[in-house]
Amino acid sequence: MTAPVPTPPPSRFPAGRQAFPHRDLLGIGRLERHEILFLLAEAQQWVEFSRRASKHADLLAGLTVINAFFENSTRTLLSFEIAGKRLGADVVNMHAAQSSVKKGETLIDTAITLNAMRADAIVIRHASSGATQLIADKVDCPVLNAGDGQHEHPTQALLDALALREALGGVEDFTGLVVTICGDVLHSRVARSNLLCLQALGATVRLCAPPALMPAGVEAMGAQVFHDFDAALAGADVVMMLRLQQERMSGQFIPSPREYHHLYGLTKKRLAQAAPDALVMHPGPMNRGVEIDSEVADLIDRSIITRQVEMGVAIRMACLDVLTRQRRGVEGWA
Amino acid sequence: MKRTRPVTIIGGRLVLPGSVEAGAIRLAQGRIAALGDVTPEDGDEVVPAKGKLIAPGLIDYGVFAVDKPAFHFGGITRAALMPDQRPALDLPSRISYIAKSGKPEFWVHPLAAATRDLGGEQLAELALMREAGARGAATGRRWIADSGVMLRLLRYAAMLDMVVICHAEDGGLAGEAVATAGEMATRMGLAAAPAEAEALAIARDLQLAQLSGARLHFRQVTTRAGLALVRQAKADGLPVTAGVTPAHIHLSDLAIGDFRSFARLSPPLRSEDDRKAVLGAIADGTIDIIASGHDPRGPEDKRLPFADAAPGMAGAEVLLATTLGLVIDQVIDLPRAFALLAANPAKLLGVEAGVLREGAEADIALIDPERPWIVDARKMAATAGNTPFDGQPMQGRVEALWKGGVRI
């Protein structure tokens, strides 16, 4: 006699197909709500894991992860490197500044080269929108977008969602939540990914920026548009501040940082207009005194900025794990 | 020049100005000897058309490369070459070299660079280039930002009776943009400029044209606002003409999804509303010319991230079929299609071609308007397959082509 098969608990994910049927992670725009929730659920274990003293798994042992960063980055590169290493992968970082890109090699040739080195996953950051997709089309392994131009930065949006979910006490999604994203929306891939991710999880998203830094058509994407920061803050549950991306600006978009701070800087006084216990987020790096005052950034009970960084590692571990499951022959993923 | 027997194409449908009539056509000594109720003479090569269209060879107004196989595939027998070459066509010697380059089986009519190196600052030697064979002066892919320079150019061109071919995009607004501002560009994270950049440029150039008396041709008008300005200028009696390419007729900015660099064009693809305005302008006569804007670009220019890729498409092969699509969709009739593709460009170039008329150059295309085919970017006649129509089904194809009475 065989034991009766136990009935599996009801799943939040659709039955009958893979929970995450994508080879690559190129943008939130391609994910379904349940796929986002799946990645967040997968990341949860790595949050606890990373808080242990000994944090080394061998899930990805023997696999090679290449971090190909064609644009300068400190925190994202570090976060991906740590995530790969904690999972036991061999992590190699490629900095564009020291690479053949400077010698005139095209992006495609670089991609083909990386592919020939039999990478098992490639993490890419590039200054051009769509560059990660171009590479993904040419290689045989999973590609993770670590930020492409002004297009998307999916792991940032996922880690923001994870940090927010934890700070809100483990809610399932963000139904009813009002999130205000303020800053250089035009040049921000973080804003785009977060808009898509937060909306997919049920939040209402307000975007706030001076007109010159607000891209066209965001209303059609479901966002509420504000130019007056005080109005955008009124009653908001979460305030996410963005940096002015001077390096992406061609021409002058604002008269001066001082004036920008006057209109759009998050001060303690301004924050008081948001919901009583509103949370403060920032994807970093922060320009203290420009878009956010130090006393707000360091508010112990309100600012979850360092929590965001912590969640980044967990999210990236989850993404590396999930995307390499097929290669590793994990049961049910082959 | 190769001497050939006279040719009589019998049993076809002649695409005449204003009507399509059953008949035959006889080509002798490089010219159309007779058409209509014609019977072959002794010694003629007789070609049965089997009811297919006998039409004038297409004249492609504004291409960026001389790419004979692609032009011949598309039924194109003449083209006006834009001065955006390396080096730019800003010297009489370069113009006369280009003017002879395609003969005899293909005629290239060079357009002179309006300013030296297309820099938009110093006038080029337009009179000398006209004598060397230039059929107009073009600002190239760029807008001349300095209104003072533009006025001096237009006055000078008016004196020489040369048409000025303008690129209608306000450079300050367009900046580094690679897409039209809107939801699509925002979703893709691409640098975008408002579509109004076109109307702004057209409005200024029309004012300056009025002041100078110059003839203006806007090579591509792609927005509702820009077309409205051209429509009004024509109603006011200004000597202005407008063109468009198949991309802006048939595609909207949805085609830039997936970052396909084949859809990276200049001006960028517009909204669906603007696309509908283009259709309306073709129907009501605001648009005079449909041209391919043929600009074959290999992988070194196109296999790049969208914003880093060069703009342009290989369009010569789909020019005819996409325009015949407008006939199928009942936007225009057949005679109007060939006015847009041949007669009007010929008029603007000032050449005796583009219509089926006794004594005209025997540039003839025999066309099966029904024949279906599929665009395949990997198997094109053009030197590169950068077409945004890749994979799309087309209807209508050239069966045979004669340039100056000689079969190609």
Interface residues (C-beta under 8 A of the other chain):
Chain A: G29 T106 L107 I108 H126 S128 S129 G130 A131 Q133 L134 D148 G149 Q150 H151 E152 R189 R192 P215 A216 G217 V218 A220 M221 S250 G251
Chain B: G175 E176 A181 G182 E183 M184 A185 T186 R187 M188 G189 L190 A191 A192 P194 D258 F259 P299 E300 R303 L304 P305 F306 A307 D308
